[in-house]
């Protein structure tokens, strides 16, 4: 006998229960997904040399690969990574190293493009890195200039607005950089942190520290040197020291002549960079606590002018 059903009554389908096989398949899928996520995270952690995308710097699209190797923005990114890794090696205050990095000058002599991945846009470069530390700090041994033949890879960030850096063979700079110490502090020291000094060496340095230089006397009416500027108008510590030292005055004249020659043949962008770097050089010079420091600063400035004029520093 066929049972009559009310046509207005909805028949609710019976829910299908999960079988043990279905439960096992779902659990396996969850485990596979968790493994993939763990692998990706481990890969990122396993490459400590790579800067994250938040540390990348903007580079215009379509830039010549060789120019990416020699761009000033690339040098700045390398400089930040060097100081970051030195701070981690030392176990010191990262902010103090960042502050000194902002006063340091990095450049690469003869940067070369080794290879380019057209699929990903990554470029591999090599060159000789030179890092000039500002007056008032030095590494163990008293050096203020560090050099190393380094390798570096530039990969465009995920959003396409910058470069992600991977740095190799840089231990010859990072290891001594971690030993930074103060070597005579100018009266006004822009690098001095508030409170305790995180750059004070953990052990006595192997080289004697220079005592803080006493204030220099006003220039004599008859200066003993003849620099490129009028000593009657000398006001800063650096100007007064140059006017009192014929050797420093000779360096000043050489620097001024190199600067004028570079400006004479410079395009607008190069001329602007020469002028910007001039202000930074004057700040370094006027913070120097000794004549030797001023002489080193002048020599570094002459090299910098030549690098900018030749296109090695952009």
C-alpha positions in Angstrom: 0.0 0.0 0.0 1.5 3.3 -1.1 1.6 5.8 1.7 0.1 9.2 0.7 2.2 12.3 1.6 0.9 15.7 2.2 2.1 17.8 -0.9 2.6 20.9 1.3 4.9 19.1 3.7 8.7 19.6 3.0 10.8 16.5 3.3 14.1 17.3 5.1 17.0 15.2 3.7 18.9 13.1 6.2 22.4 14.6 7.0 25.3 12.5 5.9 27.7 11.5 8.7 31.4 11.8 8.3 33.0 8.5 7.8 36.4 7.6 9.4 38.0 7.9 5.9 36.7 11.4 5.4 38.0 12.5 8.8 41.4 11.1 8.0 41.5 12.9 4.7 40.6 16.3 6.3 43.3 15.7 9.0 45.9 14.9 6.4 45.0 18.1 4.5 45.4 20.2 7.6 48.8 18.7 8.4 50.0 19.3 4.8 48.9 23.0 5.0 50.7 23.4 8.3 53.9 21.9 6.9 53.8 24.2 3.9 53.4 27.3 6.1 56.2 26.1 8.4 58.5 25.6 5.5 57.9 29.1 4.1 58.5 30.7 7.5 61.7 28.6 8.0 63.0 29.7 4.6 62.6 33.4 5.5 64.2 32.8 8.9 67.0 30.8 7.4 68.3 33.7 5.3 69.4 36.4 7.9 71.3 38.3 5.2 68.2 39.3 3.3 66.6 42.6 4.2 62.8 42.6 4.5 60.6 44.5 2.1 60.1 47.1 4.7 63.8 47.9 4.5 63.7 48.2 0.7 64.3 51.5 -1.1 62.4 52.9 -4.1 64.0 52.3 -7.5 62.4 53.4 -10.7 61.1 50.6 -12.9 63.1 50.0 -16.1 66.4 51.0 -14.5 69.4 49.6 -16.2 70.6 46.5 -14.2 74.2 47.8 -14.1 73.0 51.2 -12.7 71.0 49.3 -10.0 74.4 47.9 -8.8 75.9 51.4 -8.7 72.9 53.4 -7.4 73.4 55.6 -4.3 70.2 54.1 -2.9 71.8 50.7 -3.1 74.9 51.9 -1.2 72.6 53.4 1.5 70.8 50.0 1.8 74.1 48.2 2.1 75.3 50.6 4.7 72.2 50.2 6.8 72.5 46.4 6.7 76.2 46.5 7.7 75.4 48.6 10.8 72.4 46.5 11.6 74.4 43.3 11.5 77.3 44.8 13.5 74.9 45.9 16.2 73.4 42.4 16.4 77.0 40.9 16.6 77.9 43.3 19.3 74.6 42.9 21.2 74.4 46.7 21.5 71.8 49.3 21.1 70.6 49.3 17.5 69.6 53.0 17.7 73.2 54.0 18.5 74.5 52.2 15.4 71.7 53.7 13.3 72.7 57.2 14.5 76.3 56.6 13.5 75.3 55.0 10.2 73.5 58.3 9.2 76.8 60.2 9.6 78.9 57.6 7.7 79.6 57.5 4.0 79.5 54.3 2.0 80.6 53.8 -1.6 81.6 51.0 -3.9 84.5 51.2 -6.3 84.0 49.6 -9.7 80.6 47.9 -9.0 80.0 45.1 -11.5 76.9 43.4 -12.7 77.6 39.6 -12.4 74.2 38.3 -13.6 70.6 39.1 -14.1 67.5 36.9 -13.8 65.1 38.2 -16.4 62.2 36.2 -14.9 62.4 37.6 -11.4 64.3 40.8 -12.1 67.0 40.0 -9.6 70.6 41.2 -10.2 73.8 39.9 -8.6 76.6 42.4 -8.2 80.1 42.6 -6.8 82.5 45.5 -5.9 84.9 46.9 -3.3 82.9 48.5 -0.5 84.5 51.4 1.4 82.9 52.7 4.6 84.1 56.0 6.1 83.2 56.5 9.7 82.5 60.0 11.1 84.9 61.9 13.3 84.8 60.8 16.9 84.4 57.1 16.5 86.8 54.3 15.3 87.0 50.6 15.3 89.7 48.6 17.3 93.1 49.6 16.0 92.0 53.2 15.4 90.7 52.7 11.8 87.9 55.0 10.5 87.8 53.5 7.0 86.8 49.9 6.4 87.1 48.0 3.1 86.0 44.6 1.7 85.2 42.9 -1.6 81.5 42.1 -1.2 78.7 40.5 -3.2 75.2 41.7 -3.1 71.9 40.7 -4.8 69.0 43.0 -5.4 65.5 41.6 -5.8 62.5 43.8 -6.4 60.1 43.8 -3.5 56.6 42.2 -3.7 54.9 45.6 -4.3 57.5 46.6 -6.9 58.4 49.9 -5.2 61.8 49.0 -3.9 64.7 46.6 -3.6 65.3 43.8 -1.2 69.0 43.3 -0.5 71.0 40.1 0.2 74.6 40.9 1.3 77.5 38.4 1.2 81.2 38.3 2.0 80.9 41.4 4.2 82.4 40.0 7.5 85.6 42.0 6.9 83.6 45.1 7.6 80.9 43.8 10.0 83.3 42.2 12.5 85.5 45.3 13.1 82.4 47.5 12.9 81.0 45.8 15.9 84.0 47.1 17.9 83.1 50.8 17.5 84.4 53.0 20.3 84.6 56.7 20.8 88.1 58.3 20.3 87.8 61.8 21.7 84.4 63.5 21.7 83.9 67.0 20.4 82.3 69.5 22.7 79.0 69.1 20.8 78.7 65.5 19.7 75.6 64.6 17.6 76.3 60.9 18.1 76.2 61.0 21.9 73.2 59.0 23.2 71.1 60.1 26.1 72.1 58.5 29.4 74.5 55.6 29.2 76.9 55.2 26.3 76.1 52.0 24.4 79.2 52.4 22.3 81.6 52.4 25.2 83.8 49.3 24.7 83.1 46.3 26.8 86.9 45.8 27.4 89.7 48.4 27.3 90.5 49.3 23.7 93.8 48.2 22.2 94.7 51.7 21.2 95.0 54.8 23.4 91.9 57.0 23.3 92.5 60.7 22.5 91.6 63.2 25.2 88.9 65.6 24.4 90.4 68.6 22.6 90.3 71.8 24.5 88.6 74.8 22.9 90.8 76.3 20.3 91.8 80.0 20.8 90.6 82.6 18.4 92.6 83.0 15.2 95.5 85.3 15.3 95.3 88.6 13.5 98.1 87.3 11.2 97.2 83.7 10.4 100.1 81.3 9.8 98.4 79.5 6.9 96.7 80.4 3.7 93.6 78.2 3.0 91.0 78.7 0.3 88.9 80.9 2.5 89.6 84.2 4.4 90.9 83.4 7.8 89.6 86.8 9.1 86.2 85.3 8.9 87.1 82.0 10.6 84.5 81.1 13.3 84.1 77.3 13.5 86.6 74.9 15.2 87.5 73.5 11.8 88.2 76.8 10.2 90.3 78.0 13.1 92.4 74.9 13.1 93.0 75.1 9.3 94.1 78.7 9.6 96.6 77.7 12.2 98.1 74.8 10.3 99.9 75.1 7.0 99.5 71.4 6.2 95.7 71.6 6.8 95.6 74.8 4.7 97.3 73.0 1.8 94.7 70.2 2.0 91.9 72.8 2.0 93.3 74.4 -1.1 93.6 71.0 -2.8 90.0 70.1 -1.8 88.7 73.5 -3.1 90.4 73.1 -6.4 89.1 69.6 -6.9 85.6 70.8 -6.0 85.7 73.7 -8.5 87.0 71.4 -11.3 84.2 68.9 -10.6 81.5 71.6 -10.6 82.8 73.0 -13.9 82.0 69.8 -15.8 79.1 68.6 -13.8 75.5 68.1 -15.0 72.7 69.5 -12.8 72.2 66.3 -10.8 75.9 65.9 -10.1 76.3 69.5 -9.2 73.4 69.2 -6.7 75.0 66.1 -5.1 78.4 67.9 -4.8 76.7 70.8 -3.0 74.7 68.5 -0.6 77.8 66.5 0.3 79.8 69.7 0.8 77.5 70.7 3.7 78.0 67.2 5.3 81.8 67.4 4.9 81.9 70.8 6.7 79.8 69.3 9.5 82.3 66.4 9.9 85.3 68.7 9.8 84.0 71.1 12.4 83.3 68.2 14.8 86.9 66.9 14.7 88.8 67.0 18.0 92.3 67.0 16.4 94.3 68.1 13.4 94.8 64.5 12.3 91.0 64.0 12.3 90.6 67.2 10.2 93.3 66.0 7.7 91.6 62.6 7.4 88.3 64.3 6.7 89.8 66.5 4.0 91.4 63.4 2.3 88.1 61.6 2.4 86.3 64.6 0.9 88.8 64.8 -2.0 88.1 61.1 -2.7 84.4 61.7 -2.4 84.4 64.6 -4.9 86.3 62.5 -7.4 83.9 59.6 -7.0 80.9 61.9 -7.5 82.4 63.6 -10.6 83.4 60.2 -12.2 79.9 58.7 -11.6 81.1 56.1 -9.2 79.1 57.6 -6.4 75.5 58.4 -7.3 
